[in-house]
Amino acid sequence: MARKHRAKGGYAHPGVAENLYDILGVKKDASDDAIRRAYRKLARRHHPDVNPGDAAAEEAFKKMAAAYDVLSDPKKRAAYDEFGESSLAGGFDPERARAYTSWKQARSDGARPFSEAPYEFDLGDLFGRARGPMRGADLRAEVELELRQAIDGLELGLEIPGQGQLRVRIPPGADEGSTIRLKGKGGPGARGGPAGDLLIETHLRLHPHVRRQGLDLHMKLPASLDEAYNGASIEIPTFDGGVKLRIPPLSQNGTRLRLRSRGVKRDDQRGDLLVELDVRIPDRKDDALAAALRAGADATAYSTPLRPEIVL
């Protein structure tokens, strides 16, 4: 089963008062990938499961999770860059804040009297004291999957702060870095507002024999000299069960063979399985084989240079 991870809390965590970029140890112009890598590195070090009973590590983890919640969301990050800590308050409205700032600037420049505000401002609307319903915060979680789990899909348990265990379904075809949004499974709303969403980011463990690239799967397949030279029909394993693969005669080491529609299925799309031949030389001496190869030396002459890429 996939390893269980605790979903991270919303961005309005009261413990976040420092600069969010400093909390994650990145510069203000850091890329999304750099922010994600920095968070994952720090989260592994300070996660409560790794530091049981360590209150300082738990507090640091909460701050990092809250900082990442803001900086990983383009809209929240833009608002934070423009308005700073004020943007972290629940219910903050950047459009109204810009209008209010513009109006205040015009007033200070003497362009219009106080009574000529473009519309009635309620500072509570800007800084977390909104009077109407307010949507709950989005929660984030990361899960690590085996390749087969990602291909087949699965149901797993996540522990959501304040909500306990939540069973969620990972649909077939999840990839490294995929984000799955579950509507209404996030933090509760305020004053009758709707709940936020739960966003699950998936990560894949390396498979010992198969590599994934998009919807295609890549496999390196050992082949004997006989199979490569004379050709063969062999059975190979796939995630759908065994299938027949035809190796054409005179196949070279590194030859790629494609099995269509044997890759990852996602929605109505299906990738291919690409098999790369790894032609193996016998690992023990055989006099008969050696004699046969020497006797057939004339037949091994190549119509093109064997190693044209080597220039000294």
N, C-alpha and C positions, 0 to 999 in steps of 0.2 A: 504494500500500500504506500501511497505517497506520504512523505513526512508531513506532520501537521505543523502549521505555523499559526501564530496568533495574529489576528488582523490588527492593523495599526489604527490608532484613534484619529479623530478628525483634527483639522488644523487649528481649532480654537483652544488648544490645550493651555491651561493657565500657566504651565511651567515654562512656556517659551517666551522669553523676554529679550534674549540676546539676538544678535544678528543671525539670521537663519543660514546664511552662507558660511559664517564662522563655525556654526554648530556642526555642519557637515565637512568643514575643512576645505571648501572650494572657493574659487574666485567668483565674483559677480557675473562674469561673462562665460562661466563654465557651460559646456554643452550638456544636453539632456543625458547623454551617455555617461559623461564624467560625473554628473550628479548621482545617477543611478549606481555607478560603480562605487563611489564614495560612501553612499548610504549602505549598500550591501556589505561592504568591508567593515564599517563601524557597527552595523547591526549584528553581524556574526560575533563581534568581540564583546558587545554589551548586552546581548539578548538575556532576559531573565532566566531562560532555561540553561544557559551556559554559566550564569552567575547566581545560583540559587541563594536567596537570603541576603543578597548584596543590594541594599537600598540605593546606594549611589549609582550602581550600574543600571538599576531599573529606572531611576530618574533620568539618567543620560539617554537610555533607550527611548523613553517617552518623548524627550526633547527632539531626538533625531527623527523619530517617526512623525512628529508634528511638523518639523521643518521639511521633511521629504514630501509630506502631503501637499504643502504649499508649492515647493520648488519643482515638483514633478508635474504640476498642473499648469499649462501655459497661461490661462486666464488669471489664476491666483498669483502666479509668479509675477506677471505683468503688473497686477495691482499692488503687490508688495514692493516691487521696484519703484513704483510711482508714489505710493503713499506710506510705505514703511509699516510699522507695527499697527497703525490705525486700521489697515486693511484686514487684520487678523480677527477683528471683532465679528461675531456672528451678525448676519444681516447687513454687512457693509455693502453699500451700493457705489461702485466707482463712478458711474455716470453722474449721479447726483453730487458726489464729492467733487468731480471736476467742475460741474456747473457752479457749485457753491464757491469753490476756490476762484473761479473766473469772476463771479459776481463780487466777491470780497475784494479782489484786486481792482476791479473797476471802481468800486466804492472808495477804496483808499486813494485812487487816482483822481477822485472828484468827478468821475464821469456821470454818476447818477446818485440821487439820494437813497438812503436806506429803504424808504418805502417803495422803491421801484424794483424790488427783487423780481426775477423772472417768474418765480412761483414760490409758494410758501415752503420754506425750509424747516424741517424738523431735524435737529442735530441728532436726535435719537435714531432716526432712520439711517444715519451715516455710521454710527458707532455702537451698534449692537442693542439699541433700545427700541427697536421697531415695534409698533403697536399691533400689527397684523400677523397672520400666520407666517412662520419661517421654516423653510426646508431644513431637514437634518443634514448633518455633515456626511460626506462620503467616507467610507472606511476602505482600507487597502490591505490586501494580504498577498503573500507570495507562497507558491507551492512548488515543490520539486518532484518531477515525475520521471518514471522510467519511460523509455521510448515506446514500448508496447502500450503503456497506460495512455500516453499522449495520442497514439494512433487509434486505440479502441475507445477512448473516453472512459470515465469512471465517476463514481460518487465517493466523496470523502467528507470528513468532518473538520470543521474549523471552529476555533473558540473565539467568539466575538465578545469584546468587553461589554459588560452590562446585559448581554443577551444569552450568554452560555453557548453550548454546542449548536452549531448550525450545519445541516447536511446540504451540500451543494453538489451540483452535477457539472463536471468538466466535459464539454461535448467532444466528440471525436475530431482529431486533426489539430489539436493545440500544438503550438510551436514554441521555440525559445523566445521569450519576451512577449508572447501573446497576452492580451488583456481581455478578460471576460467580465462584463458588467452585469450585475444582478440588480435589477430595479427594486427599490424599496427595501433592500436588505441591509442598509447602512444605519447611521445614527438616527434616533427618533427626532421628529420635527417638534417645533415649539409652537404653542398657541394654536394647535390644530393643523399645523403645517405637515406636509408629506415627509416621510422618512427619506433619508439619503440613499445612495446606492452603495453596493459592495463591489469593489474592483479587485479582481484576482489576477495577478501576473504569474504566468507559468514559466518554469525553467526546466530544462531537460538534462538528465544525467547522461554521460557519455556511454554509448553501447560498445561492447568489445569488438563487434564484427560489422556493424552497420552504421553508416553516417547519413544524417538527413540534410538535405539542401532544398528548402522550399517544400514542395510536395513530392519530390523525388527522393529515393533511397539509393545509397551507394554501398556496394559490397565487394570485397576483395575475395576471389575464389581460388584456392589452390587447384592446379591442374597438372597432370603428369605429362611427360614428354610424349607418350603414346597418344593421350587425349588431344594434346595440342597439334601434333603432326598428322595423325590419321583422322582426327575428328571423333566426336562421341556425343551420345545423348545421355545426360546424367540428370539425377533428381537433386534439386537444391532446396533448402528450407526458406520459406518466406513467412511473414506474419499471417498469411492466409492459409498456411500449410505448404506441403511439398509440391513443387511444380517441375516439369521437365524443361531442361535447357539444352539446346543443341549447340555444341561447339563445332564450328566449321573446320575442315581440314586446313593445315598450314597456318593455324592461328599463332600469333606471336605473343610473347610475354607483354602484358599491358593492354591487350586487345579488350575493348569494351563491347559487351553484348547487352542489348536492351530488352527487358521484358515489360511490355506495355501494360498499363493499368494494374501494376503490382506494387505501386507506391502508396503514399498516404492519401486517404480519402477525406475530403472536407466539403461539406455541402454537396453540390453536384459535380465537383471536380475530383479527378483522381490522377496522381502522379505515376511515374514509372520506376522500375527497379533496374539500376544499371550495374552490371556485373563486370568487374575487371579481372581478367585472368592473371593469376600469379603462377607461371609455369615453373615447376620445381625440378631441379636436377636431383637424381638419386643421391642420397646421403651416405651410401656405402659402395665400396668398389666392387665392380662386377666385370670379370675378365671377358665374358661373352659379349656384354654390352659394349665394352671398350673396343673389342675386335670388330664388332659390327659397325661401329661408328667410324673406325679407321678404314674399313673396307669400303664404306660408302662415302669416303671423303670427296670423290669427284661429284657425287650427287648433291653435295652441300654447297656447291658454288652458287653465288648470288648474282642475280641479274643487275643489281645495283650495289654500290659499295656498302659494306656492312656497317661501318661507323663513319659516315660522311661528316658528322658534326664535330669530329675530333680533328683539330688543326693545331700543329705544333710549330 
